Amino acid sequence: MTVADVLLLALGIIAVGSGALVVTSDHLVRSGLHLVVSLGALAGLYLVLGAELIAWVQVLIYVGAVVVLLLFAVMLTRAPIGPSPDLDRPAWAAALVGGGVGLGLAALFADAYRWIHFPMPETGTAARMGEQIFGGWVLPFEVLSILLLAALVGAIVLSRPDLGARHDDPAETH
């Protein structure tokens, strides 16, 4: 067993364990922070596997942008930060749903790729990867960024009742 194997095992346990805490925690902000740990461990897995660019994309986009956007949206909408009875679900239900989805995806991939032989891939370069990301995938990436921006603006508008209120309406005064 090499050092890389030990690191892969440790980071995998951290990613799966913190992922389980994301879906079983009854604190919304703690779930977001567990998601940061899980995505960070996934970036560490990418580093151990030698995919440095993907690791930094994982850190910058998912940990640095998506999770921060999620936490700011939670804080701007004044969602309850403490334990919430709405989030109190039994852990067995989360395990059942997660296991069912995992088995369904495994069966789907096994059936889809059963008879396809994949040759050894060519070594990737940052130029080829950038060509793929910013060539065929640039439109979905930009659409997603606009969608996330619209969600954040909507959360701000919904959390601030004074933004849409008219000042001459006596029903709106407190």
Secondary structure, 3 states (H helix, E strand, C coil): CCHHHHHHHHHHHHHHHHHHHHHHCCEHHHHHHHHHHHHHHHHHHHHHCCCHHHHHHHHHHHHHHHHHHHHHHHHHCCCCCCECHHHCCCHHHHHHHHHHHHHHHHHHHHHHCCCCCCCCCCCCCHHHHHHHHHHCCHHHHHHHHHHHHHHHHHHHHHHCCCCCCCCCCHHHCC
